[in-house]
Amino acid sequence: MLSKRLEQLAEYLQDPIHFADIGSDHAYLPCYVCSRHEHATAIAGEVNQGPFERAKQTVGEYGLADRIEVRKGNGLEVIKEKEVNQITIAGMGGKLIRTILEEGKVKLSGVSRLILQPNLDAQIVRKWLIDHHYQIVAEEIITEDGYIYEIIVSNYQNKSPELSEQELLFGPYLLQEKSEVFLKKWCHEKEKRIKLINQMKQAANLPVEKMRKLETEIEWIEEVIE
Ligand code: SAM
């Protein structure tokens, strides 16, 4: 059974579906999507041998090898230009997602939608998106097995979208919605920042800039959750 997180992410793929799932591991997402949409095709990209083998095995078990190609390689190097119209990258840190997008950006022509699920540092992903003409059109925050996940859906557009610093941090849609899960996440994030500041105060050389940034974020969080 597919995780709620990946099921939710799959909902944002748009017909006609020709997508690449980068860091696909077992290729559960491409298999789920291609078994539900008879005309969908996918490329499952994996950089590591173990997951690459697992992905091939799952695709074989589902009998979907005619519509899902498993390719081994780093990030977007597994796709050719204009080969896919959408890309999913899930279950990695925001910094790694940004690196994959940045290093592979020449492959993004023709990619109208990016659906990303950073495990942390979502603001880094949002910043990369708006700097590269991808407008955030939807966001989700969900909880599963005690973890909180954010999904960011973005569409390519000609003009550069703008977001405030607060929208980058919290997510423009998540900030408007302020769901229970969102509030829980940011209560926890506030505590994390307070602890960090207390640790920093013990340091011989106070990292003043970092502390100021954290203090500002705490103020923003308080405005949002209270
Ligand atoms: N996307 C799946 C999910 O959300 O359940 C799997 C997530 S798993 C935690 C991350 C996967 O990304 C691993 O299988 C890892 O081998 C792969 N990976 C990490 N860096 C990668 C890169 N630069 N290019 C392709 N795959 C990568």
py3Dmol code that shows the C-alpha trace and the ligand (Angstrom):
import py3Dmol

protein = """\
ATOM      1  CA  MET A   1       0.000   0.000   0.000  1.00  0.00           C
ATOM      2  CA  LEU A   2       1.300   3.441  -0.911  1.00  0.00           C
ATOM      3  CA  SER A   3       1.952   5.923   1.897  1.00  0.00           C
ATOM      4  CA  LYS A   4      -0.618   8.686   2.415  1.00  0.00           C
ATOM      5  CA  ARG A   5       2.210  11.135   1.669  1.00  0.00           C
ATOM      6  CA  LEU A   6       2.885   9.721  -1.822  1.00  0.00           C
ATOM      7  CA  GLU A   7      -0.826   9.187  -2.515  1.00  0.00           C
ATOM      8  CA  GLN A   8      -1.451  12.841  -1.800  1.00  0.00           C
ATOM      9  CA  LEU A   9       1.460  13.842  -4.001  1.00  0.00           C
ATOM     10  CA  ALA A  10       0.144  11.700  -6.873  1.00  0.00           C
ATOM     11  CA  GLU A  11      -3.141  13.647  -6.810  1.00  0.00           C
ATOM     12  CA  TYR A  12      -1.294  16.663  -8.215  1.00  0.00           C
ATOM     13  CA  LEU A  13      -0.058  15.009 -11.409  1.00  0.00           C
ATOM     14  CA  GLN A  14      -1.984  16.378 -14.366  1.00  0.00           C
ATOM     15  CA  ASP A  15      -3.131  14.625 -17.529  1.00  0.00           C
ATOM     16  CA  PRO A  16      -1.357  13.826 -19.807  1.00  0.00           C
ATOM     17  CA  ILE A  17       1.010  12.272 -17.267  1.00  0.00           C
ATOM     18  CA  HIS A  18       4.579  11.752 -18.481  1.00  0.00           C
ATOM     19  CA  PHE A  19       6.644  12.245 -15.360  1.00  0.00           C
ATOM     20  CA  ALA A  20      10.002  11.544 -13.797  1.00  0.00           C
ATOM     21  CA  ASP A  21      10.217  10.475 -10.177  1.00  0.00           C
ATOM     22  CA  ILE A  22      13.722  11.328  -8.998  1.00  0.00           C
ATOM     23  CA  GLY A  23      15.004   9.340  -6.031  1.00  0.00           C
ATOM     24  CA  SER A  24      12.269   6.796  -6.639  1.00  0.00           C
ATOM     25  CA  ASP A  25      13.631   4.045  -4.350  1.00  0.00           C
ATOM     26  CA  HIS A  26      11.101   1.185  -4.811  1.00  0.00           C
ATOM     27  CA  ALA A  27       9.349   3.037  -7.651  1.00  0.00           C
ATOM     28  CA  TYR A  28       6.126   2.752  -5.673  1.00  0.00           C
ATOM     29  CA  LEU A  29       4.931   6.160  -6.846  1.00  0.00           C
ATOM     30  CA  PRO A  30       5.377   5.533 -10.617  1.00  0.00           C
ATOM     31  CA  CYS A  31       3.769   2.081 -10.237  1.00  0.00           C
ATOM     32  CA  TYR A  32       0.795   3.495  -8.346  1.00  0.00           C
ATOM     33  CA  VAL A  33       0.264   6.291 -10.874  1.00  0.00           C
ATOM     34  CA  CYS A  34       0.710   4.118 -13.977  1.00  0.00           C
ATOM     35  CA  SER A  35      -1.639   1.426 -12.672  1.00  0.00           C
ATOM     36  CA  ARG A  36      -4.358   4.029 -12.104  1.00  0.00           C
ATOM     37  CA  HIS A  37      -3.862   5.990 -15.350  1.00  0.00           C
ATOM     38  CA  GLU A  38      -3.677   3.736 -18.377  1.00  0.00           C
ATOM     39  CA  HIS A  39      -1.942   6.305 -20.598  1.00  0.00           C
ATOM     40  CA  ALA A  40       0.571   7.545 -18.016  1.00  0.00           C
ATOM     41  CA  THR A  41       4.291   6.957 -18.501  1.00  0.00           C
ATOM     42  CA  ALA A  42       7.141   7.442 -16.048  1.00  0.00           C
ATOM     43  CA  ILE A  43      10.876   7.434 -15.573  1.00  0.00           C
ATOM     44  CA  ALA A  44      12.046   6.264 -12.163  1.00  0.00           C
ATOM     45  CA  GLY A  45      15.464   7.775 -11.456  1.00  0.00           C
ATOM     46  CA  GLU A  46      17.827   6.383  -8.831  1.00  0.00           C
ATOM     47  CA  VAL A  47      21.429   7.169  -8.051  1.00  0.00           C
ATOM     48  CA  ASN A  48      22.103   4.164  -5.792  1.00  0.00           C
ATOM     49  CA  GLN A  49      22.404   0.555  -6.936  1.00  0.00           C
ATOM     50  CA  GLY A  50      20.207  -1.011  -4.205  1.00  0.00           C
ATOM     51  CA  PRO A  51      17.185   1.235  -4.757  1.00  0.00           C
ATOM     52  CA  PHE A  52      17.735   1.046  -8.539  1.00  0.00           C
ATOM     53  CA  GLU A  53      17.455  -2.771  -8.359  1.00  0.00           C
ATOM     54  CA  ARG A  54      14.413  -2.498  -6.067  1.00  0.00           C
ATOM     55  CA  ALA A  55      12.728  -0.113  -8.495  1.00  0.00           C
ATOM     56  CA  LYS A  56      13.268  -2.509 -11.431  1.00  0.00           C
ATOM     57  CA  GLN A  57      11.883  -5.360  -9.343  1.00  0.00           C
ATOM     58  CA  THR A  58       8.691  -3.474  -8.384  1.00  0.00           C
ATOM     59  CA  VAL A  59       8.096  -2.351 -11.978  1.00  0.00           C
ATOM     60  CA  GLY A  60       8.504  -5.973 -13.119  1.00  0.00           C
ATOM     61  CA  GLU A  61       6.097  -7.244 -10.443  1.00  0.00           C
ATOM     62  CA  TYR A  62       3.474  -4.719 -11.536  1.00  0.00           C
ATOM     63  CA  GLY A  63       4.017  -5.665 -15.205  1.00  0.00           C
ATOM     64  CA  LEU A  64       4.572  -2.017 -16.082  1.00  0.00           C
ATOM     65  CA  ALA A  65       7.981  -2.181 -17.788  1.00  0.00           C
ATOM     66  CA  ASP A  66       6.414  -0.967 -21.067  1.00  0.00           C
ATOM     67  CA  ARG A  67       5.414   2.339 -19.422  1.00  0.00           C
ATOM     68  CA  ILE A  68       7.939   2.839 -16.606  1.00  0.00           C
ATOM     69  CA  GLU A  69      11.617   3.038 -17.396  1.00  0.00           C
ATOM     70  CA  VAL A  70      14.008   2.704 -14.458  1.00  0.00           C
ATOM     71  CA  ARG A  71      17.221   4.651 -15.031  1.00  0.00           C
ATOM     72  CA  LYS A  72      20.323   4.897 -12.893  1.00  0.00           C
ATOM     73  CA  GLY A  73      21.929   8.287 -12.435  1.00  0.00           C
ATOM     74  CA  ASN A  74      22.327  11.415 -10.377  1.00  0.00           C
ATOM     75  CA  GLY A  75      19.295  13.722 -10.221  1.00  0.00           C
ATOM     76  CA  LEU A  76      17.944  15.008 -13.517  1.00  0.00           C
ATOM     77  CA  GLU A  77      20.781  13.516 -15.588  1.00  0.00           C
ATOM     78  CA  VAL A  78      18.500  10.488 -16.134  1.00  0.00           C
ATOM     79  CA  ILE A  79      16.075  12.513 -18.258  1.00  0.00           C
ATOM     80  CA  LYS A  80      16.442  14.062 -21.691  1.00  0.00           C
ATOM     81  CA  GLU A  81      15.110  17.508 -22.496  1.00  0.00           C
ATOM     82  CA  LYS A  82      11.339  17.561 -23.245  1.00  0.00           C
ATOM     83  CA  GLU A  83      11.016  13.886 -22.316  1.00  0.00           C
ATOM     84  CA  VAL A  84       8.698  14.501 -19.346  1.00  0.00           C
ATOM     85  CA  ASN A  85       6.147  17.199 -18.540  1.00  0.00           C
ATOM     86  CA  GLN A  86       6.202  16.837 -14.744  1.00  0.00           C
ATOM     87  CA  ILE A  87       8.746  15.877 -12.093  1.00  0.00           C
ATOM     88  CA  THR A  88       8.288  14.560  -8.566  1.00  0.00           C
ATOM     89  CA  ILE A  89      11.044  14.577  -5.938  1.00  0.00           C
ATOM     90  CA  ALA A  90      10.027  13.309  -2.498  1.00  0.00           C
ATOM     91  CA  GLY A  91      11.478  12.168   0.789  1.00  0.00           C
ATOM     92  CA  MET A  92      14.745  14.146   0.719  1.00  0.00           C
ATOM     93  CA  GLY A  93      16.019  17.250   2.452  1.00  0.00           C
ATOM     94  CA  GLY A  94      15.296  20.627   0.887  1.00  0.00           C
ATOM     95  CA  LYS A  95      18.987  21.277   0.240  1.00  0.00           C
ATOM     96  CA  LEU A  96      19.366  18.092  -1.786  1.00  0.00           C
ATOM     97  CA  ILE A  97      16.194  18.857  -3.760  1.00  0.00           C
ATOM     98  CA  ARG A  98      17.558  22.325  -4.547  1.00  0.00           C
ATOM     99  CA  THR A  99      20.910  20.846  -5.665  1.00  0.00           C
ATOM    100  CA  ILE A 100      19.142  18.350  -7.943  1.00  0.00           C
ATOM    101  CA  LEU A 101      17.036  21.117  -9.522  1.00  0.00           C
ATOM    102  CA  GLU A 102      19.926  23.560  -9.818  1.00  0.00           C
ATOM    103  CA  GLU A 103      22.354  21.050 -11.339  1.00  0.00           C
ATOM    104  CA  GLY A 104      19.734  19.761 -13.744  1.00  0.00           C
ATOM    105  CA  LYS A 105      17.936  22.961 -14.667  1.00  0.00           C
ATOM    106  CA  VAL A 106      18.750  22.670 -18.398  1.00  0.00           C
ATOM    107  CA  LYS A 107      16.503  19.597 -18.386  1.00  0.00           C
ATOM    108  CA  LEU A 108      13.521  21.568 -17.134  1.00  0.00           C
ATOM    109  CA  SER A 109      12.422  23.060 -20.466  1.00  0.00           C
ATOM    110  CA  GLY A 110       9.016  21.554 -21.131  1.00  0.00           C
ATOM    111  CA  VAL A 111       8.495  20.646 -17.473  1.00  0.00           C
ATOM    112  CA  SER A 112       5.331  22.514 -16.581  1.00  0.00           C
ATOM    113  CA  ARG A 113       4.927  21.172 -13.056  1.00  0.00           C
ATOM    114  CA  LEU A 114       7.262  20.280 -10.189  1.00  0.00           C
ATOM    115  CA  ILE A 115       5.783  18.420  -7.220  1.00  0.00           C
ATOM    116  CA  LEU A 116       8.218  18.390  -4.330  1.00  0.00           C
ATOM    117  CA  GLN A 117       8.128  16.945  -0.847  1.00  0.00           C
ATOM    118  CA  PRO A 118      11.096  18.129   1.200  1.00  0.00           C
ATOM    119  CA  ASN A 119      11.524  16.406   4.562  1.00  0.00           C
ATOM    120  CA  LEU A 120      13.039  19.606   5.943  1.00  0.00           C
ATOM    121  CA  ASP A 121      14.129  23.081   4.824  1.00  0.00           C
ATOM    122  CA  ALA A 122      11.056  23.627   2.653  1.00  0.00           C
ATOM    123  CA  GLN A 123      11.858  27.361   2.482  1.00  0.00           C
ATOM    124  CA  ILE A 124      15.028  26.583   0.491  1.00  0.00           C
ATOM    125  CA  VAL A 125      12.898  24.760  -2.069  1.00  0.00           C
ATOM    126  CA  ARG A 126      10.337  27.584  -2.249  1.00  0.00           C
ATOM    127  CA  LYS A 127      13.095  30.136  -2.805  1.00  0.00           C
ATOM    128  CA  TRP A 128      14.608  28.079  -5.643  1.00  0.00           C
ATOM    129  CA  LEU A 129      11.177  27.739  -7.254  1.00  0.00           C
ATOM    130  CA  ILE A 130      10.330  31.422  -7.289  1.00  0.00           C
ATOM    131  CA  ASP A 131      13.837  32.316  -8.488  1.00  0.00           C
ATOM    132  CA  HIS A 132      13.329  29.973 -11.454  1.00  0.00           C
ATOM    133  CA  HIS A 133       9.844  31.041 -12.555  1.00  0.00           C
ATOM    134  CA  TYR A 134       7.920  28.260 -10.835  1.00  0.00           C
ATOM    135  CA  GLN A 135       4.831  29.593  -9.110  1.00  0.00           C
ATOM    136  CA  ILE A 136       3.561  27.695  -6.089  1.00  0.00           C
ATOM    137  CA  VAL A 137      -0.041  26.754  -6.838  1.00  0.00           C
ATOM    138  CA  ALA A 138      -0.855  24.400  -3.966  1.00  0.00           C
ATOM    139  CA  GLU A 139       0.612  23.088  -0.738  1.00  0.00           C
ATOM    140  CA  GLU A 140      -0.266  20.326   1.680  1.00  0.00           C
ATOM    141  CA  ILE A 141       0.864  19.583   5.182  1.00  0.00           C
ATOM    142  CA  ILE A 142       0.117  16.114   6.468  1.00  0.00           C
ATOM    143  CA  THR A 143       1.080  13.873   9.323  1.00  0.00           C
ATOM    144  CA  GLU A 144       1.937  10.203   8.954  1.00  0.00           C
ATOM    145  CA  ASP A 145       3.568   7.790  11.412  1.00  0.00           C
ATOM    146  CA  GLY A 146       4.373  10.660  13.755  1.00  0.00           C
ATOM    147  CA  TYR A 147       6.147  12.730  11.093  1.00  0.00           C
ATOM    148  CA  ILE A 148       4.968  15.923   9.466  1.00  0.00           C
ATOM    149  CA  TYR A 149       5.399  16.300   5.701  1.00  0.00           C
ATOM    150  CA  GLU A 150       4.953  19.246   3.356  1.00  0.00           C
ATOM    151  CA  ILE A 151       4.121  18.928  -0.324  1.00  0.00           C
ATOM    152  CA  ILE A 152       4.771  21.860  -2.659  1.00  0.00           C
ATOM    153  CA  VAL A 153       3.143  21.984  -6.108  1.00  0.00           C
ATOM    154  CA  SER A 154       4.472  24.530  -8.598  1.00  0.00           C
ATOM    155  CA  ASN A 155       3.813  25.463 -12.226  1.00  0.00           C
ATOM    156  CA  TYR A 156       6.199  27.087 -14.670  1.00  0.00           C
ATOM    157  CA  GLN A 157       5.164  30.604 -15.670  1.00  0.00           C
ATOM    158  CA  ASN A 158       6.783  33.412 -17.636  1.00  0.00           C
ATOM    159  CA  LYS A 159       6.883  36.128 -15.040  1.00  0.00           C
ATOM    160  CA  SER A 160       8.713  35.830 -11.729  1.00  0.00           C
ATOM    161  CA  PRO A 161       6.404  35.168  -8.805  1.00  0.00           C
ATOM    162  CA  GLU A 162       7.061  36.962  -5.523  1.00  0.00           C
ATOM    163  CA  LEU A 163       6.825  35.732  -1.947  1.00  0.00           C
ATOM    164  CA  SER A 164       7.544  37.508   1.328  1.00  0.00           C
ATOM    165  CA  GLU A 165      10.173  36.114   3.711  1.00  0.00           C
ATOM    166  CA  GLN A 166       7.356  34.803   5.906  1.00  0.00           C
ATOM    167  CA  GLU A 167       5.623  33.101   2.981  1.00  0.00           C
ATOM    168  CA  LEU A 168       8.908  31.437   2.033  1.00  0.00           C
ATOM    169  CA  LEU A 169       9.302  30.081   5.550  1.00  0.00           C
ATOM    170  CA  PHE A 170       5.740  28.985   6.270  1.00  0.00           C
ATOM    171  CA  GLY A 171       4.453  28.396   2.753  1.00  0.00           C
ATOM    172  CA  PRO A 172       1.949  30.845   1.208  1.00  0.00           C
ATOM    173  CA  TYR A 173      -0.993  28.432   1.179  1.00  0.00           C
ATOM    174  CA  LEU A 174      -0.151  26.718   4.463  1.00  0.00           C
ATOM    175  CA  LEU A 175       0.085  30.129   6.121  1.00  0.00           C
ATOM    176  CA  GLN A 176      -3.402  31.087   4.938  1.00  0.00           C
ATOM    177  CA  GLU A 177      -4.908  27.786   5.925  1.00  0.00           C
ATOM    178  CA  LYS A 178      -3.198  27.439   9.349  1.00  0.00           C
ATOM    179  CA  SER A 179      -4.309  23.844   9.797  1.00  0.00           C
ATOM    180  CA  GLU A 180      -3.932  21.955  13.068  1.00  0.00           C
ATOM    181  CA  VAL A 181      -0.885  20.083  11.717  1.00  0.00           C
ATOM    182  CA  PHE A 182       0.690  23.362  10.613  1.00  0.00           C
ATOM    183  CA  LEU A 183       0.213  24.900  14.082  1.00  0.00           C
ATOM    184  CA  LYS A 184       1.676  21.787  15.701  1.00  0.00           C
ATOM    185  CA  LYS A 185       4.708  21.935  13.433  1.00  0.00           C
ATOM    186  CA  TRP A 186       5.399  25.590  14.165  1.00  0.00           C
ATOM    187  CA  CYS A 187       4.974  25.225  17.960  1.00  0.00           C
ATOM    188  CA  HIS A 188       7.659  22.562  17.722  1.00  0.00           C
ATOM    189  CA  GLU A 189       9.832  24.707  15.422  1.00  0.00           C
ATOM    190  CA  LYS A 190       9.595  27.583  17.901  1.00  0.00           C
ATOM    191  CA  GLU A 191      10.862  25.330  20.716  1.00  0.00           C
ATOM    192  CA  LYS A 192      13.695  24.097  18.482  1.00  0.00           C
ATOM    193  CA  ARG A 193      14.803  27.656  17.820  1.00  0.00           C
ATOM    194  CA  ILE A 194      14.676  28.598  21.523  1.00  0.00           C
ATOM    195  CA  LYS A 195      16.889  25.596  22.361  1.00  0.00           C
ATOM    196  CA  LEU A 196      19.324  26.530  19.584  1.00  0.00           C
ATOM    197  CA  ILE A 197      19.611  30.092  20.836  1.00  0.00           C
ATOM    198  CA  ASN A 198      20.290  28.838  24.378  1.00  0.00           C
ATOM    199  CA  GLN A 199      23.034  26.555  23.045  1.00  0.00           C
ATOM    200  CA  MET A 200      24.521  29.402  21.028  1.00  0.00           C
ATOM    201  CA  LYS A 201      24.667  31.580  24.142  1.00  0.00           C
ATOM    202  CA  GLN A 202      27.135  29.072  25.646  1.00  0.00           C
ATOM    203  CA  ALA A 203      29.521  29.460  22.690  1.00  0.00           C
ATOM    204  CA  ALA A 204      32.757  31.420  23.172  1.00  0.00           C
ATOM    205  CA  ASN A 205      32.139  33.429  19.988  1.00  0.00           C
ATOM    206  CA  LEU A 206      28.471  34.357  19.848  1.00  0.00           C
ATOM    207  CA  PRO A 207      27.121  33.712  16.316  1.00  0.00           C
ATOM    208  CA  VAL A 208      25.250  37.024  16.443  1.00  0.00           C
ATOM    209  CA  GLU A 209      23.823  36.988  12.912  1.00  0.00           C
ATOM    210  CA  LYS A 210      22.477  33.449  13.244  1.00  0.00           C
ATOM    211  CA  MET A 211      20.921  34.287  16.604  1.00  0.00           C
ATOM    212  CA  ARG A 212      19.236  37.393  15.210  1.00  0.00           C
ATOM    213  CA  LYS A 213      17.788  35.369  12.342  1.00  0.00           C
ATOM    214  CA  LEU A 214      16.405  32.786  14.767  1.00  0.00           C
ATOM    215  CA  GLU A 215      14.962  35.513  17.014  1.00  0.00           C
ATOM    216  CA  THR A 216      13.231  37.119  14.049  1.00  0.00           C
ATOM    217  CA  GLU A 217      11.803  33.754  13.029  1.00  0.00           C
ATOM    218  CA  ILE A 218      10.547  33.181  16.576  1.00  0.00           C
ATOM    219  CA  GLU A 219       8.715  36.533  16.391  1.00  0.00           C
ATOM    220  CA  TRP A 220       7.132  35.519  13.072  1.00  0.00           C
ATOM    221  CA  ILE A 221       6.153  32.119  14.471  1.00  0.00           C
ATOM    222  CA  GLU A 222       4.539  33.743  17.521  1.00  0.00           C
ATOM    223  CA  GLU A 223       2.531  36.078  15.287  1.00  0.00           C
ATOM    224  CA  VAL A 224       1.325  33.108  13.270  1.00  0.00           C
ATOM    225  CA  ILE A 225       0.462  30.624  16.008  1.00  0.00           C
ATOM    226  CA  GLU A 226      -0.950  32.966  18.627  1.00  0.00           C
TER     227      GLU A 226
END
"""
ligand_1 = """\
27
SAM
N 10.935 9.143 -3.198
C 10.735 8.022 -2.298
C 9.780 8.396 -1.196
O 9.477 9.588 -1.062
O 9.327 7.509 -0.480
C 12.050 7.552 -1.708
C 12.689 8.507 -0.759
S 14.244 7.892 -0.180
C 14.283 8.494 1.432
C 15.388 8.903 -1.074
C 15.892 8.216 -2.322
O 16.560 9.162 -3.126
C 16.890 7.109 -2.029
O 16.469 5.916 -2.660
C 18.212 7.626 -2.620
O 18.996 6.591 -3.164
C 17.712 8.582 -3.694
N 18.616 9.689 -4.037
C 19.336 10.472 -3.197
N 20.026 11.384 -3.874
C 19.718 11.210 -5.187
C 20.124 11.851 -6.380
N 20.978 12.863 -6.372
N 19.619 11.400 -7.550
C 18.748 10.363 -7.575
N 18.354 9.710 -6.479
C 18.817 10.132 -5.299
"""
view = py3Dmol.view(width=600, height=400)
view.addModel(protein, "pdb")
view.setStyle({"model": 0}, {"cartoon": {"style": "trace"}})
view.addModel(ligand_1, "xyz")
view.setStyle({"model": 1}, {"stick": {}})
view.zoomTo()
view.show()
